[in-house]
């Protein structure tokens, strides 16, 4: 039975032959806003990967710029995921949910918002894969080691999900390893962890507070324990 033949539908006018209720599609204005938001969030989520490269191409030193703006990445990716899920949920609710007060049995279900969903999905996937797309073949572990030090000290393991590629952190590991009281800094981009060895007597918490303020380095402490001295070497990458 078609919608126009349903008992609860108002009769079609003999001249127009149209159902009086329009489908509740996503408005063009809302669609444009969604697409624009997807593009902007995608650019922001990958900024720590492409912005230092772009500035370096212009002959500008970027230092720890990538690390300073890396905090944007998880928030932007999360916003993209929420927008994508929200768009699909809106359509599913309108398509399969019960009728609202403005609807009647003649109301056509909304068409699937294909373009906004595709743009949101591509923006999320592109931003998530940016480190591997922009820097293929790069190692997943970066270690900066200070000169030989006495045995003892503190090993600190910090969860750093915002750092997922070497270009994102720039010179951050070397800068941190050069801090007085620090023996070595190792960033594992697959595990999203940073392992730091402090020398005996080092002010661990004060150093972390300084790095957060001056370098943009922060994360959740996973483990703190006694550690032996690192092997000698300087700015070793592998």
C-alpha positions in Angstrom: 0.0 0.0 0.0 1.5 3.4 -1.0 1.5 6.4 1.4 -1.1 8.2 -0.7 -3.6 5.3 -0.2 -3.2 5.1 3.6 -6.3 5.8 5.6 -4.7 8.3 7.9 -3.3 10.4 5.0 -5.1 13.6 4.0 -6.6 13.2 0.5 -4.6 14.5 -2.3 -5.9 17.5 -4.1 -7.3 16.8 -7.5 -5.2 19.6 -9.0 -1.9 19.2 -7.4 -1.9 15.4 -6.6 0.8 16.0 -4.0 1.1 14.8 -0.4 1.0 17.9 1.8 4.1 16.9 3.9 7.6 17.4 2.6 10.5 15.0 3.5 12.6 16.1 6.5 15.9 16.1 4.7 19.0 17.7 6.0 18.9 21.4 5.0 21.4 22.7 2.5 22.7 25.1 5.1 23.3 22.4 7.7 24.9 20.3 5.0 27.3 23.0 4.1 28.2 23.7 7.7 28.9 20.0 8.3 31.2 19.7 5.2 33.0 22.9 6.3 33.4 21.6 9.8 34.7 18.3 8.6 37.4 19.9 6.4 38.5 22.4 9.1 38.7 19.6 11.8 40.6 17.4 9.4 43.1 20.1 8.7 43.5 20.9 12.4 43.8 17.2 13.4 46.8 16.8 11.0 48.4 20.2 11.6 51.2 18.8 13.8 52.3 16.7 10.8 52.0 19.1 7.9 52.5 22.6 9.5 56.2 22.0 10.6 57.0 20.6 7.1 55.3 23.6 5.4 57.2 26.1 7.6 60.5 24.2 7.1 59.9 24.4 3.4 59.8 28.2 3.7 63.1 28.1 5.6 61.6 28.7 9.0 62.9 26.7 12.1 60.0 24.9 13.7 61.7 23.4 16.8 59.1 21.9 19.0 56.1 23.5 17.2 54.6 20.1 16.3 54.7 19.1 20.0 53.1 22.4 21.1 50.0 21.9 18.8 49.8 18.1 19.1 47.2 18.4 21.8 44.7 19.5 19.1 45.0 16.2 17.3 43.0 13.9 19.6 40.3 16.5 20.2 39.8 17.2 16.5 39.7 13.5 15.7 37.2 13.0 18.5 35.0 15.8 17.1 35.1 14.3 13.7 34.1 10.9 15.0 31.2 12.4 17.0 30.0 14.4 14.0 30.1 11.3 11.8 28.2 9.2 14.4 25.7 12.0 15.0 24.9 12.5 11.4 24.3 8.8 10.9 22.2 8.6 14.1 20.1 11.6 13.0 19.3 9.9 9.7 18.6 6.5 11.3 16.3 8.1 13.9 14.4 10.0 11.2 14.2 7.0 9.0 13.3 4.3 11.4 12.1 6.1 14.5 8.6 7.0 15.3 6.9 10.0 13.7 7.3 13.4 15.3 4.4 15.9 15.9 5.2 17.6 12.6 5.1 14.3 10.7 2.2 12.2 9.4 2.0 9.0 7.4 2.6 11.0 4.2 5.9 12.2 5.4 8.7 10.8 3.3 11.8 9.5 5.2 14.8 11.7 4.8 17.4 10.8 2.1 20.7 9.6 3.4 23.2 12.6 3.8 25.7 11.0 1.5 28.0 13.9 0.9 28.4 15.1 4.5 29.0 11.5 5.7 31.5 10.8 2.9 33.4 14.1 3.7 33.4 13.4 7.4 34.6 9.9 6.9 37.4 10.9 4.5 38.5 13.7 6.8 38.7 11.4 9.8 40.6 8.7 7.9 42.9 11.2 6.2 43.7 12.9 9.5 44.2 9.6 11.3 46.6 8.3 8.6 48.4 11.6 8.1 51.6 10.6 10.0 52.0 7.5 7.7 50.9 9.3 4.5 53.1 12.3 5.0 56.1 10.4 6.4 56.2 6.9 5.0 58.9 4.6 6.1 59.8 6.6 9.2 60.8 4.7 12.3 58.3 4.3 15.2 60.8 4.9 18.0 62.9 8.0 18.6 65.6 8.1 21.4 67.7 10.9 22.6 70.5 9.9 25.0 72.7 12.1 27.2 76.4 11.5 27.9 77.4 8.6 30.2 75.9 9.0 33.7 76.3 7.3 37.1 74.0 4.3 37.8 70.7 4.8 39.5 67.9 7.3 38.8 64.2 7.1 38.0 62.4 5.6 35.1 59.2 7.4 34.2 56.8 6.0 31.6 54.2 8.5 30.4 51.2 7.8 28.1 51.4 10.4 25.2 48.6 9.6 22.7 49.0 13.0 21.1 52.4 12.2 19.7 52.2 9.6 16.9 55.0 10.4 14.5 58.6 11.8 14.7 57.9 15.0 12.7 55.1 15.8 15.1 57.5 16.1 18.0 60.3 17.8 16.0 63.3 18.4 18.3 61.3 17.7 21.5 63.2 14.5 22.6 66.6 16.2 22.1 65.5 19.3 24.0 64.1 17.2 26.9 67.3 15.1 27.0 69.4 18.2 27.3 67.6 19.3 30.4 69.8 19.1 33.6 69.0 15.9 35.5 67.7 13.9 32.4 69.6 10.9 31.2 67.5 9.8 28.2 64.2 10.3 26.5 62.5 7.6 24.3 59.3 8.1 22.4 57.5 5.0 21.1 54.9 6.2 18.5 53.2 2.8 18.1 52.6 2.4 21.9 52.0 6.2 22.3 54.4 6.2 25.2 57.4 8.2 26.3 60.1 6.7 28.6 62.2 9.1 30.5 65.3 8.3 32.7 66.1 10.9 35.3 69.5 11.0 37.1 69.6 10.4 40.8 68.4 13.4 42.8 66.7 15.0 39.8 63.5 17.0 40.5 61.2 14.9 38.4 57.9 16.6 39.1 59.4 20.1 38.7 61.0 19.1 35.4 57.7 17.7 34.1 55.9 21.0 35.1 58.6 23.0 33.2 58.3 20.9 30.1 54.5 21.3 30.1 54.8 25.1 30.3 57.7 25.6 28.0 57.6 22.7 25.5 53.9 21.6 25.5 54.9 18.1 26.7 52.3 16.4 28.9 50.7 13.0 29.4 49.4 10.5 31.9 51.9 8.9 34.2 51.9 5.1 33.7 54.9 3.9 35.7 57.6 5.3 38.0 60.4 3.1 39.2 64.1 2.9 39.9 66.3 2.7 36.7 69.8 2.0 35.8 71.9 4.5 33.7 71.4 4.5 30.0 74.0 3.5 27.5 76.3 6.3 26.2 75.4 8.0 23.0 74.0 11.3 21.5 70.7 11.9 19.7 70.3 8.4 18.5 67.4 7.7 16.1 66.1 4.3 15.3 
